[in-house]
Amino acid sequence: MDTAAPLPPASTVPADSTPVGTPLFSRIRLAAPSDVPHVHNLIHQMAVFENLSHVCSTTESDLSANLFTSPPFQSFTIFILEVSPKPFPENSPHNSNLNYIPVVRILNSDHPVDDPDREIFKSEDENVVVAGFALFFPNFPANTGRPGLFLEAIFVRKCYRRKGFGKMLLSAVAKQAVKMNYCEVFWVVLNRNVNAIRFYEDMGAQMLPEWRICRLAGDALQLHENDN
């Protein structure tokens, strides 16, 4: 669930500003069922990046069956990060989603981004491609007595890293937690991903070295099926 770089030097400007250089329009929106193939590919790219592809068994069928079964923010929710060299379509159906107004920014870059997987990640039209995602859901930290959001995964594709998109995604999740009057956003990071750790610290996150993550899965989980 890691991004791959610390905060970048590139700057973003509001969507209504006049772009200079090579503009790259970016948008964060709610995922829809039609995004399942993109989410599936992103999850597998994230597993490769984290050297965890050997334990990644996610299928499109799994995602279709378990996502989008509850209203956004009440259960599993995904923010999609999209980019385009041109403004996003004004008649986009995502603009009329009552649950979340898309966040649009313009990145001014010196050169166009070379995206080798552009065809795989084409989204709304031929100019729009999916560049990343964040998957999160409500949790309840018992020591606060108030709900929070658990960030299960956040990932930006390699060619779009070091441009501020990881910060944009994480900020969108944090802003949603504030909007819902939730107490925190909580997530985990691999010890070996030092770039992501620096990035999170720069975002103001606290590292909690006294905690260990425990996991009960597979055969060990099945052993408890008949426990009383």
MDAnalysis code that builds the backbone (N, CA, C; Angstrom):
import MDAnalysis as mda
import numpy as np

u = mda.Universe.empty(684, n_residues=228, atom_resindex=np.repeat(np.arange(228), 3), trajectory=True)
u.add_TopologyAttr("name", ["N", "CA", "C"] * 228)
u.add_TopologyAttr("resid", np.arange(1, 229))
u.add_TopologyAttr("resname", ["MET", "ASP", "THR", "ALA", "ALA", "PRO", "LEU", "PRO", "PRO", "ALA", "SER", "THR", "VAL", "PRO", "ALA", "ASP", "SER", "THR", "PRO", "VAL", "GLY", "THR", "PRO", "LEU", "PHE", "SER", "ARG", "ILE", "ARG", "LEU", "ALA", "ALA", "PRO", "SER", "ASP", "VAL", "PRO", "HIS", "VAL", "HIS", "ASN", "LEU", "ILE", "HIS", "GLN", "MET", "ALA", "VAL", "PHE", "GLU", "ASN", "LEU", "SER", "HIS", "VAL", "CYS", "SER", "THR", "THR", "GLU", "SER", "ASP", "LEU", "SER", "ALA", "ASN", "LEU", "PHE", "THR", "SER", "PRO", "PRO", "PHE", "GLN", "SER", "PHE", "THR", "ILE", "PHE", "ILE", "LEU", "GLU", "VAL", "SER", "PRO", "LYS", "PRO", "PHE", "PRO", "GLU", "ASN", "SER", "PRO", "HIS", "ASN", "SER", "ASN", "LEU", "ASN", "TYR", "ILE", "PRO", "VAL", "VAL", "ARG", "ILE", "LEU", "ASN", "SER", "ASP", "HIS", "PRO", "VAL", "ASP", "ASP", "PRO", "ASP", "ARG", "GLU", "ILE", "PHE", "LYS", "SER", "GLU", "ASP", "GLU", "ASN", "VAL", "VAL", "VAL", "ALA", "GLY", "PHE", "ALA", "LEU", "PHE", "PHE", "PRO", "ASN", "PHE", "PRO", "ALA", "ASN", "THR", "GLY", "ARG", "PRO", "GLY", "LEU", "PHE", "LEU", "GLU", "ALA", "ILE", "PHE", "VAL", "ARG", "LYS", "CYS", "TYR", "ARG", "ARG", "LYS", "GLY", "PHE", "GLY", "LYS", "MET", "LEU", "LEU", "SER", "ALA", "VAL", "ALA", "LYS", "GLN", "ALA", "VAL", "LYS", "MET", "ASN", "TYR", "CYS", "GLU", "VAL", "PHE", "TRP", "VAL", "VAL", "LEU", "ASN", "ARG", "ASN", "VAL", "ASN", "ALA", "ILE", "ARG", "PHE", "TYR", "GLU", "ASP", "MET", "GLY", "ALA", "GLN", "MET", "LEU", "PRO", "GLU", "TRP", "ARG", "ILE", "CYS", "ARG", "LEU", "ALA", "GLY", "ASP", "ALA", "LEU", "GLN", "LEU", "HIS", "GLU", "ASN", "ASP", "ASN"])
u.atoms.positions = np.array([
    [0.814, -1.192, 0.000],
    [0.000, 0.000, 0.000],
    [0.852, 1.247, 0.000],
    [2.039, 1.146, -0.529],
    [2.990, 2.239, -0.407],
    [3.051, 3.090, -1.661],
    [3.246, 4.366, -1.485],
    [3.705, 5.186, -2.585],
    [5.214, 5.009, -2.657],
    [5.840, 5.557, -3.701],
    [7.230, 5.181, -3.924],
    [8.215, 6.323, -3.765],
    [7.775, 7.481, -3.315],
    [8.721, 8.583, -3.283],
    [8.315, 9.610, -2.249],
    [9.272, 10.397, -1.746],
    [8.940, 11.495, -0.842],
    [8.267, 12.615, -1.600],
    [7.879, 13.655, -0.881],
    [7.194, 14.772, -1.496],
    [8.017, 15.350, -2.633],
    [7.398, 15.607, -3.797],
    [8.128, 16.025, -4.980],
    [8.273, 17.531, -5.067],
    [9.206, 18.002, -5.901],
    [9.368, 19.429, -6.081],
    [8.341, 20.032, -7.021],
    [7.668, 19.191, -7.831],
    [6.702, 19.715, -8.789],
    [5.556, 20.395, -8.066],
    [4.931, 21.362, -8.738],
    [3.844, 22.109, -8.120],
    [2.555, 21.858, -8.865],
    [1.436, 21.977, -8.149],
    [0.138, 21.900, -8.769],
    [-0.543, 23.235, -8.596],
    [-1.463, 23.532, -9.501],
    [-2.197, 24.779, -9.433],
    [-3.667, 24.472, -9.563],
    [-4.555, 25.356, -9.104],
    [-5.998, 25.105, -9.216],
    [-6.425, 24.862, -10.650],
    [-7.535, 24.148, -10.803],
    [-7.973, 23.726, -12.123],
    [-8.345, 24.888, -13.027],
    [-8.687, 26.044, -12.468],
    [-9.104, 27.165, -13.286],
    [-7.944, 28.096, -13.635],
    [-6.710, 27.694, -13.310],
    [-5.549, 28.508, -13.643],
    [-5.111, 28.258, -15.081],
    [-4.356, 29.183, -15.641],
    [-3.834, 29.016, -16.993],
    [-2.544, 28.209, -16.939],
    [-2.501, 27.028, -17.556],
    [-1.312, 26.183, -17.473],
    [-0.159, 26.733, -18.294],
    [1.051, 26.439, -17.864],
    [2.250, 26.806, -18.615],
    [3.053, 25.538, -18.827],
    [3.951, 25.537, -19.832],
    [4.731, 24.349, -20.102],
    [3.843, 23.240, -20.630],
    [4.051, 22.028, -20.153],
    [3.247, 20.872, -20.538],
    [2.264, 20.565, -19.420],
    [0.984, 20.878, -19.586],
    [0.038, 20.650, -18.495],
    [-0.370, 19.183, -18.397],
    [-0.570, 18.722, -17.181],
    [-1.106, 17.394, -16.926],
    [-2.264, 17.571, -15.956],
    [-3.457, 17.384, -16.454],
    [-4.647, 17.524, -15.628],
    [-4.823, 16.254, -14.797],
    [-5.137, 16.419, -13.541],
    [-5.326, 15.265, -12.649],
    [-6.670, 15.373, -11.956],
    [-7.242, 14.225, -11.660],
    [-8.559, 14.188, -11.024],
    [-8.638, 13.014, -10.054],
    [-9.180, 13.270, -8.880],
    [-9.513, 12.203, -7.935],
    [-11.028, 12.108, -7.882],
    [-11.539, 10.919, -8.094],
    [-12.983, 10.686, -8.092],
    [-13.292, 9.356, -7.430],
    [-14.560, 9.140, -7.167],
    [-14.984, 7.848, -6.640],
    [-14.911, 6.783, -7.732],
    [-14.481, 5.606, -7.359],
    [-14.472, 4.494, -8.300],
    [-15.899, 4.021, -8.553],
    [-16.086, 3.431, -9.721],
    [-17.359, 2.839, -10.114],
    [-17.116, 1.384, -10.510],
    [-18.173, 0.565, -10.603],
    [-17.978, -0.839, -10.994],
    [-17.185, -1.008, -12.293],
    [-17.304, -0.064, -13.215],
    [-16.566, -0.160, -14.477],
    [-15.056, -0.024, -14.289],
    [-14.632, 0.436, -13.103],
    [-13.201, 0.590, -12.815],
    [-12.547, -0.693, -12.315],
    [-13.315, -1.743, -12.120],
    [-12.766, -2.974, -11.539],
    [-11.531, -3.486, -12.285],
    [-11.517, -3.537, -13.632],
    [-10.290, -4.009, -14.301],
    [-9.074, -3.147, -13.976],
    [-9.265, -1.825, -13.872],
    [-8.147, -0.946, -13.538],
    [-7.677, -1.185, -12.104],
    [-8.624, -1.308, -11.180],
    [-8.264, -1.549, -9.783],
    [-7.522, -2.875, -9.660],
    [-7.984, -3.871, -10.383],
    [-7.324, -5.175, -10.360],
    [-5.883, -5.059, -10.839],
    [-5.660, -4.366, -11.949],
    [-4.303, -4.195, -12.463],
    [-3.429, -3.387, -11.512],
    [-4.003, -2.365, -10.892],
    [-3.243, -1.553, -9.940],
    [-2.820, -2.372, -8.725],
    [-3.714, -3.201, -8.228],
    [-3.393, -4.033, -7.068],
    [-2.232, -4.975, -7.394],
    [-2.247, -5.538, -8.577],
    [-1.169, -6.460, -8.943],
    [0.140, -5.711, -9.198],
    [0.079, -4.504, -9.752],
    [1.301, -3.715, -9.893],
    [1.849, -3.332, -8.521],
    [0.966, -3.023, -7.583],
    [1.389, -2.691, -6.232],
    [2.065, -3.892, -5.571],
    [1.524, -5.083, -5.784],
    [2.109, -6.295, -5.208],
    [3.514, -6.532, -5.764],
    [3.708, -6.295, -7.056],
    [5.032, -6.434, -7.653],
    [5.991, -5.425, -7.033],
    [5.544, -4.176, -6.892],
    [6.384, -3.133, -6.310],
    [6.808, -3.480, -4.884],
    [5.902, -4.096, -4.122],
    [6.184, -4.438, -2.730],
    [6.840, -5.803, -2.572],
    [7.159, -6.464, -3.699],
    [7.715, -7.827, -3.665],
    [6.774, -8.797, -2.964],
    [5.486, -8.619, -3.183],
    [4.474, -9.472, -2.560],
    [3.574, -10.136, -3.599],
    [4.039, -10.222, -4.830],
    [3.206, -10.800, -5.879],
    [2.885, -12.269, -5.610],
    [3.756, -12.939, -4.851],
    [3.537, -14.358, -4.564],
    [2.359, -14.592, -3.623],
    [1.884, -13.556, -2.941],
    [0.737, -13.715, -2.042],
    [-0.472, -12.920, -2.544],
    [-0.385, -12.369, -3.732],
    [-1.487, -11.580, -4.277],
    [-2.379, -12.482, -5.118],
    [-3.587, -12.758, -4.639],
    [-4.507, -13.655, -5.339],
    [-5.790, -12.948, -5.771],
    [-5.821, -11.634, -5.706],
    [-7.008, -10.868, -6.053],
    [-7.421, -11.101, -7.498],
    [-8.725, -11.316, -7.719],
    [-9.273, -11.459, -9.064],
    [-10.316, -10.367, -9.301],
    [-10.633, -10.140, -10.554],
    [-11.685, -9.184, -10.868],
    [-13.020, -9.637, -10.289],
    [-13.252, -10.939, -10.280],
    [-14.500, -11.458, -9.707],
    [-14.595, -11.146, -8.216],
    [-13.459, -11.279, -7.496],
    [-13.445, -10.933, -6.076],
    [-13.827, -9.475, -5.872],
    [-13.240, -8.602, -6.676],
    [-13.496, -7.175, -6.523],
    [-14.943, -6.837, -6.860],
    [-15.461, -7.416, -7.933],
    [-16.840, -7.148, -8.333],
    [-17.833, -7.621, -7.282],
    [-17.512, -8.739, -6.629],
    [-18.431, -9.311, -5.645],
    [-18.412, -8.576, -4.318],
    [-17.304, -7.908, -3.983],
    [-17.152, -7.356, -2.639],
    [-17.096, -5.835, -2.574],
    [-16.823, -5.185, -3.689],
    [-16.836, -3.732, -3.711],
    [-18.178, -3.225, -4.236],
    [-18.499, -1.991, -3.936],
    [-19.699, -1.330, -4.450],
    [-20.993, -1.980, -3.965],
    [-20.926, -2.643, -2.811],
    [-22.132, -3.261, -2.241],
    [-22.788, -2.372, -1.187],
    [-22.108, -1.303, -0.791],
    [-22.630, -0.360, 0.198],
    [-22.401, 1.054, -0.317],
    [-23.127, 2.044, 0.217],
    [-22.882, 3.430, -0.189],
    [-21.439, 3.832, 0.096],
    [-20.872, 4.729, -0.708],
    [-19.492, 5.176, -0.479],
    [-19.291, 5.706, 0.929],
    [-18.131, 5.416, 1.495],
    [-17.672, 5.861, 2.801],
    [-18.321, 5.104, 3.964],
    [-19.302, 4.254, 3.691],
    [-19.886, 3.439, 4.743],
    [-19.238, 2.060, 4.809],
    [-18.526, 1.708, 3.765],
    [-17.801, 0.441, 3.727],
    [-16.582, 0.648, 2.820],
    [-16.183, -0.375, 2.086],
    [-15.008, -0.290, 1.226],
    [-15.217, 0.792, 0.162],
    [-14.291, 1.725, 0.092],
    [-14.397, 2.860, -0.823],
    [-13.063, 3.035, -1.547],
    [-13.144, 3.390, -2.820],
    [-11.928, 3.590, -3.611],
    [-11.959, 4.962, -4.261],
    [-10.856, 5.695, -4.099],
    [-10.607, 6.898, -4.868],
    [-9.734, 6.513, -6.063],
    [-10.141, 6.946, -7.251],
    [-9.373, 6.731, -8.468],
    [-8.638, 8.019, -8.821],
    [-7.350, 7.904, -9.118],
    [-6.558, 9.022, -9.618],
    [-6.436, 8.888, -11.129],
    [-6.900, 9.909, -11.852],
    [-6.810, 9.922, -13.301],
    [-5.982, 11.117, -13.763],
    [-5.360, 10.991, -14.927],
    [-4.602, 12.093, -15.508],
    [-4.967, 12.214, -16.983],
    [-4.778, 13.424, -17.512],
    [-5.087, 13.685, -18.910],
    [-4.281, 14.884, -19.385],
    [-3.828, 14.888, -20.641],
    [-3.140, 16.073, -21.164],
    [-4.105, 17.198, -21.508],
    [-5.406, 16.901, -21.472],
    [-6.428, 17.891, -21.783],
    [-7.430, 17.973, -20.620],
    [-8.211, 19.058, -20.546],
    [-9.229, 19.147, -19.487],
    [-10.183, 17.966, -19.550],
    [-10.669, 17.551, -18.388],
    [-11.613, 16.438, -18.336],
    [-12.958, 16.867, -18.930],
    [-13.672, 15.926, -19.523],
    [-14.955, 16.273, -20.153],
    [-15.911, 16.924, -19.167],
    [-16.526, 18.036, -19.582],
    [-17.463, 18.731, -18.703],
    [-18.712, 17.909, -18.452],
    [-19.077, 17.051, -19.399],
    [-20.274, 16.232, -19.243],
    [-19.982, 14.881, -18.608],
    [-18.832, 14.758, -17.964],
    [-18.464, 13.499, -17.313],
    [-19.510, 13.102, -16.278],
    [-19.942, 11.840, -16.272],
    [-20.903, 11.399, -15.259],
    [-20.357, 11.494, -13.844],
    [-19.038, 11.519, -13.699],
    [-18.444, 11.618, -12.366],
    [-18.697, 12.986, -11.740],
    [-18.954, 14.000, -12.569],
    [-19.210, 15.341, -12.048],
    [-20.565, 15.448, -11.357],
    [-21.460, 14.511, -11.658],
    [-22.801, 14.555, -11.076],
    [-22.986, 13.551, -9.944],
    [-21.882, 12.935, -9.495],
    [-21.973, 11.996, -8.378],
    [-22.225, 12.773, -7.096],
    [-23.383, 12.545, -6.467],
    [-23.770, 13.304, -5.286],
    [-22.959, 12.926, -4.054],
    [-22.261, 11.792, -4.107],
    [-21.509, 11.340, -2.939],
    [-20.130, 11.991, -2.817],
    [-19.596, 12.465, -3.954],
    [-18.249, 13.040, -3.913],
    [-18.016, 13.885, -5.153],
    [-17.623, 15.137, -4.947],
    [-17.279, 16.025, -6.047],
    [-15.807, 15.799, -6.387],
    [-15.492, 15.444, -7.632],
    [-14.093, 15.172, -7.986],
    [-13.177, 16.353, -7.690],
    [-11.942, 16.030, -7.300],
    [-10.905, 17.025, -7.063],
    [-10.039, 17.089, -8.308],
    [-9.935, 18.272, -8.922],
    [-9.186, 18.438, -10.154],
    [-8.059, 19.438, -9.938],
    [-6.864, 19.089, -10.405],
    [-5.700, 19.957, -10.332],
    [-4.936, 19.910, -11.656],
    [-4.081, 20.889, -11.873],
    [-3.207, 20.897, -13.037],
    [-1.760, 20.873, -12.565],
    [-1.000, 19.927, -13.089],
    [0.437, 19.863, -12.841],
    [1.151, 20.431, -14.058],
    [2.021, 21.395, -13.844],
    [2.814, 21.948, -14.934],
    [4.163, 21.238, -14.984],
    [4.396, 20.487, -16.055],
    [5.588, 19.662, -16.184],
    [6.446, 20.151, -17.350],
    [7.738, 19.906, -17.257],
    [8.645, 20.293, -18.332],
    [8.476, 19.415, -19.568],
    [8.099, 18.147, -19.356],
    [8.000, 17.208, -20.472],
    [6.750, 16.346, -20.307],
    [6.173, 15.864, -21.397],
    [5.047, 14.926, -21.311],
    [5.486, 13.637, -20.619],
    [4.556, 12.989, -19.951],
    [4.849, 11.727, -19.278],
    [4.819, 10.588, -20.292],
    [5.842, 9.765, -20.287],
    [5.894, 8.576, -21.136],
    [5.246, 7.430, -20.366],
    [4.026, 7.064, -20.762],
    [3.258, 6.037, -20.055],
    [3.202, 4.773, -20.907],
    [4.028, 3.758, -20.604],
    [4.062, 2.542, -21.421],
    [2.787, 1.703, -21.314],
    [1.997, 1.909, -20.256],
    [0.768, 1.133, -20.056],
    [-0.483, 1.954, -20.355],
    [-0.335, 2.984, -21.140],
    [-1.440, 3.896, -21.406],
    [-2.681, 3.167, -21.935],
    [-2.493, 2.255, -22.876],
    [-3.637, 1.558, -23.470],
    [-4.371, 0.701, -22.449],
    [-3.629, 0.115, -21.521],
    [-4.242, -0.749, -20.506],
    [-5.110, 0.063, -19.551],
    [-4.664, 1.287, -19.249],
    [-5.322, 2.075, -18.226],
    [-6.182, 3.206, -18.776],
    [-6.555, 3.157, -20.058],
    [-7.464, 4.154, -20.599],
    [-8.773, 4.135, -19.828],
    [-9.302, 5.336, -19.581],
    [-10.488, 5.433, -18.733],
    [-11.660, 6.036, -19.490],
    [-12.000, 7.284, -19.180],
    [-13.254, 7.848, -19.676],
    [-13.244, 8.130, -21.177],
    [-12.166, 8.635, -21.686],
    [-12.018, 8.800, -23.128],
    [-10.562, 8.536, -23.483],
    [-10.185, 8.776, -24.740],
    [-8.842, 8.387, -25.183],
    [-7.730, 9.176, -24.512],
    [-8.053, 10.324, -23.924],
    [-7.034, 11.140, -23.266],
    [-6.851, 10.818, -21.787],
    [-7.844, 10.192, -21.173],
    [-7.853, 9.986, -19.725],
    [-7.320, 8.603, -19.383],
    [-6.357, 8.540, -18.467],
    [-5.836, 7.255, -18.009],
    [-5.827, 7.216, -16.485],
    [-5.971, 6.029, -15.949],
    [-5.909, 5.816, -14.505],
    [-4.449, 5.748, -14.080],
    [-4.084, 6.546, -13.086],
    [-2.689, 6.628, -12.648],
    [-2.465, 6.070, -11.257],
    [-3.526, 5.861, -10.476],
    [-3.356, 5.359, -9.114],
    [-4.685, 5.200, -8.422],
    [-4.624, 4.789, -7.155],
    [-5.854, 4.594, -6.390],
    [-5.558, 4.603, -4.903],
    [-6.628, 4.764, -4.126],
    [-6.563, 4.596, -2.673],
    [-7.800, 3.819, -2.254],
    [-7.598, 2.790, -1.450],
    [-8.684, 1.947, -0.948],
    [-8.759, 2.105, 0.565],
    [-9.929, 2.437, 1.084],
    [-10.067, 2.664, 2.523],
    [-11.468, 2.300, 2.990],
    [-11.634, 2.208, 4.304],
    [-12.940, 1.868, 4.879],
    [-12.973, 2.313, 6.334],
    [-14.161, 2.452, 6.924],
    [-14.254, 2.897, 8.314],
    [-13.721, 1.849, 9.286],
    [-13.088, 2.325, 10.333],
    [-12.735, 1.463, 11.464],
    [-13.163, 2.177, 12.745],
    [-12.917, 1.531, 13.864],
    [-13.330, 2.140, 15.131],
    [-12.217, 1.963, 16.152],
    [-11.322, 2.953, 16.290],
    [-10.265, 2.868, 17.307],
    [-10.886, 2.897, 18.706],
    [-10.757, 1.797, 19.436],
    [-11.443, 1.683, 20.724],
    [-10.975, 2.720, 21.738],
    [-9.728, 3.164, 21.620],
    [-9.211, 4.081, 22.632],
    [-9.646, 5.526, 22.387],
    [-10.347, 5.785, 21.292],
    [-10.854, 7.139, 21.052],
    [-12.365, 7.228, 21.179],
    [-13.041, 6.102, 20.976],
    [-14.495, 6.123, 21.043],
    [-15.132, 6.795, 19.843],
    [-14.352, 7.032, 18.798],
    [-14.867, 7.669, 17.583],
    [-14.357, 6.899, 16.366],
    [-15.128, 6.887, 15.296],
    [-14.671, 6.162, 14.100],
    [-13.521, 6.866, 13.410],
    [-12.804, 6.095, 12.596],
    [-11.725, 6.614, 11.769],
    [-11.788, 5.948, 10.413],
    [-10.781, 6.194, 9.590],
    [-10.668, 5.534, 8.296],
    [-9.380, 4.730, 8.275],
    [-9.483, 3.479, 7.834],
    [-8.300, 2.650, 7.643],
    [-7.947, 2.654, 6.166],
    [-6.749, 3.103, 5.851],
    [-6.262, 3.166, 4.474],
    [-5.573, 1.848, 4.153],
    [-6.266, 0.983, 3.461],
    [-5.757, -0.345, 3.160],
    [-4.689, -0.316, 2.072],
    [-4.849, 0.559, 1.091],
    [-3.897, 0.598, -0.020],
    [-3.876, 1.980, -0.640],
    [-2.678, 2.425, -0.989],
    [-2.506, 3.656, -1.757],
    [-1.346, 3.413, -2.708],
    [-1.555, 3.735, -3.988],
    [-0.552, 3.372, -4.985],
    [-0.635, 4.307, -6.177],
    [0.530, 4.733, -6.646],
    [0.642, 5.539, -7.858],
    [1.548, 4.792, -8.834],
    [1.118, 4.672, -10.070],
    [1.915, 3.953, -11.068],
    [3.274, 4.624, -11.283],
    [4.269, 3.825, -11.637],
    [5.667, 4.248, -11.638],
    [5.909, 5.538, -12.418],
    [5.345, 5.646, -13.615],
    [5.655, 6.809, -14.465],
    [5.035, 8.102, -13.948],
    [4.141, 8.007, -12.950],
    [3.489, 9.199, -12.407],
    [3.957, 9.535, -10.990],
    [4.996, 8.857, -10.520],
    [5.513, 9.139, -9.183],
    [6.384, 10.389, -9.186],
    [6.638, 10.915, -7.996],
    [7.457, 12.104, -7.788],
    [6.850, 13.349, -8.439],
    [5.528, 13.367, -8.496],
    [4.823, 14.507, -9.073],
    [3.773, 15.089, -8.126],
    [3.670, 14.540, -6.918],
    [2.708, 15.052, -5.952],
    [1.394, 14.306, -5.917],
    [1.242, 13.243, -6.727],
    [-0.031, 12.545, -6.778],
    [-0.289, 11.693, -5.539],
    [0.779, 11.148, -4.937],
    [0.596, 10.413, -3.682],
    [0.055, 11.328, -2.597],
    [0.614, 12.526, -2.521],
    [0.135, 13.512, -1.556],
    [-1.309, 13.888, -1.837],
    [-1.647, 14.043, -3.106],
    [-3.006, 14.391, -3.494],
    [-4.001, 13.315, -3.055],
    [-3.642, 12.046, -3.256],
    [-4.518, 10.945, -2.849],
    [-4.678, 10.886, -1.331],
    [-3.551, 10.950, -0.616],
    [-3.610, 10.852, 0.836],
    [-4.376, 12.036, 1.422],
    [-4.178, 13.214, 0.874],
    [-4.894, 14.394, 1.353],
    [-6.394, 14.250, 1.126],
    [-6.784, 13.642, 0.006],
    [-8.205, 13.447, -0.273],
    [-8.848, 12.537, 0.768],
    [-8.127, 11.475, 1.169],
    [-8.656, 10.587, 2.211],
    [-8.741, 11.328, 3.540],
    [-7.701, 12.096, 3.873],
    [-7.691, 12.847, 5.135],
    [-8.828, 13.871, 5.171],
    [-9.044, 14.568, 4.062],
    [-10.118, 15.562, 4.008],
    [-11.486, 14.902, 4.178],
    [-11.639, 13.704, 3.639],
    [-12.907, 12.993, 3.810],
    [-13.114, 12.609, 5.265],
    [-12.036, 12.199, 5.953],
    [-12.145, 11.873, 7.376],
    [-12.566, 13.103, 8.174],
    [-11.989, 14.254, 7.856],
    [-12.363, 15.494, 8.546],
    [-13.825, 15.832, 8.270],
    [-14.242, 15.696, 7.026],
    [-15.621, 16.001, 6.648],
    [-16.611, 15.138, 7.416],
    [-16.229, 13.890, 7.705],
    [-17.116, 12.962, 8.409],
    [-16.951, 13.039, 9.925],
    [-16.101, 13.960, 10.381],
    [-15.808, 14.125, 11.805],
    [-15.201, 12.864, 12.402],
    [-14.373, 12.185, 11.609],
    [-13.665, 11.008, 12.086],
    [-12.364, 11.447, 12.754],
    [-11.850, 10.595, 13.623],
    [-10.741, 10.999, 14.477],
    [-9.371, 10.776, 13.856],
    [-9.247, 9.891, 12.847],
    [-7.919, 9.576, 12.340],
    [-7.986, 8.856, 11.005],
    [-6.848, 8.833, 10.322],
    [-6.612, 7.932, 9.200],
    [-5.431, 7.064, 9.608],
    [-5.600, 5.763, 9.496],
    [-4.608, 4.801, 9.977],
    [-4.202, 3.894, 8.825],
    [-2.902, 3.568, 8.723],
    [-2.439, 2.655, 7.685],
    [-1.120, 2.039, 8.104],
    [-0.616, 1.123, 7.295],
    [0.653, 0.456, 7.585],
    [1.595, 0.669, 6.412],
    [2.886, 0.513, 6.668],
    [3.897, 0.669, 5.635],
    [5.010, -0.344, 5.884],
    [5.550, -0.900, 4.807],
    [6.646, -1.847, 4.925],
    [7.899, -1.163, 5.466],
    [8.588, -1.810, 6.391],
    [9.810, -1.233, 6.978],
    [10.850, -0.904, 5.915],
    [10.907, -1.710, 4.859],
    [11.950, -1.514, 3.857],
    [11.651, -0.381, 2.887],
    [10.430, 0.122, 2.906],
    [10.068, 1.186, 1.972],
    [10.392, 2.545, 2.591],
    [11.683, 2.868, 2.626],
    [12.134, 4.074, 3.323],
    [11.631, 5.343, 2.642],
    [11.480, 5.320, 1.311],
    [10.960, 6.491, 0.617],
    [9.526, 6.789, 1.040],
    [8.714, 5.743, 1.140],
    [7.329, 5.936, 1.569],
    [7.278, 6.425, 3.016],
    [8.148, 5.895, 3.868],
    [8.166, 6.324, 5.266],
    [8.487, 7.806, 5.362],
    [9.490, 8.269, 4.591],
    [9.814, 9.698, 4.589],
    [8.633, 10.525, 4.079],
    [7.992, 10.022, 3.026],
    [6.831, 10.713, 2.463],
    [5.736, 10.874, 3.507],
    [5.420, 9.788, 4.214],
    [4.359, 9.844, 5.215],
    [4.739, 10.770, 6.372],
    [5.989, 10.723, 6.774],
    [6.435, 11.613, 7.846],
    [6.335, 13.071, 7.418],
    [6.683, 13.352, 6.159],
    [6.554, 14.707, 5.643],
    [5.098, 15.159, 5.598],
    [4.194, 14.211, 5.478],
    [2.765, 14.524, 5.482],
    [2.229, 14.737, 6.897],
    [3.079, 14.497, 7.898],
    [2.669, 14.684, 9.280],
    [2.281, 13.411, 10.002],
    [2.493, 12.252, 9.372],
    [2.110, 10.985, 9.992],
    [3.100, 10.586, 11.084],
    [2.579, 9.950, 12.133],
    [3.402, 9.396, 13.203],
    [3.705, 7.933, 12.899],
    [4.965, 7.532, 13.058],
    [5.327, 6.123, 12.973],
    [5.140, 5.503, 14.364],
    [4.598, 4.309, 14.437],
    [4.304, 3.655, 15.712],
    [5.128, 2.375, 15.824],
    [6.414, 2.483, 16.154],
    [7.294, 1.309, 16.157],
    [6.944, 0.286, 17.233],
    [6.170, 0.696, 18.243],
    [5.846, -0.250, 19.314],
    [4.742, -1.216, 18.927],
    [4.126, -1.021, 17.760],
    [3.032, -1.879, 17.323],
    [3.539, -2.938, 16.353],
    [2.903, -4.115, 16.387],
    [3.146, -5.170, 15.421],
    [1.823, -5.533, 14.750],
    [1.878, -5.853, 13.465],
    [0.680, -6.248, 12.735],
    [0.517, -7.753, 12.857],
    [-0.649, -8.191, 13.263],
    [-0.948, -9.620, 13.390],
    [-1.939, -10.019, 12.302],
    [-1.737, -11.204, 11.750],
    [-2.580, -11.654, 10.645],
    [-2.931, -13.116, 10.824],
    [-4.217, -13.423, 10.759],
    [-4.714, -14.792, 10.816],
    [-5.396, -15.062, 9.485],
    [-4.847, -15.979, 8.689],
    [-5.373, -16.203, 7.346],
    [-5.088, -17.634, 6.912],
    [-5.694, -18.005, 5.783],
    [-5.437, -19.314, 5.201],
    [-5.806, -20.460, 6.128],
    [-4.936, -21.475, 6.198],
    [-5.214, -22.658, 7.019],
    [-5.346, -22.293, 8.492],
    [-4.543, -21.350, 8.955],
    [-4.618, -20.961, 10.367],
    [-5.985, -20.374, 10.691],
    [-6.562, -19.660, 9.744],
    [-7.899, -19.099, 9.971],
    [-8.944, -20.204, 9.982],
    [-8.818, -21.152, 9.066],
    [-9.810, -22.225, 8.952],
    [-9.830, -23.120, 10.190],
    [-8.721, -23.199, 10.913],
    [-8.661, -24.023, 12.106],
    [-9.692, -23.571, 13.162],
    [-10.132, -22.339, 13.084],
    [-11.057, -21.809, 14.083],
    [-12.513, -21.938, 13.665],
    [-12.745, -22.596, 12.551],
    [-14.121, -22.680, 12.027],
    [-15.085, -23.322, 13.020],
    [-14.637, -24.348, 13.730],
    [-15.528, -25.081, 14.613],
    [-15.315, -24.753, 16.095],
    [-14.523, -23.711, 16.379],
    [-14.317, -23.317, 17.773],
    [-15.615, -22.822, 18.395],
    [-15.803, -23.172, 19.669],
    [-17.001, -22.712, 20.383],
    [-16.679, -21.449, 21.162],
])
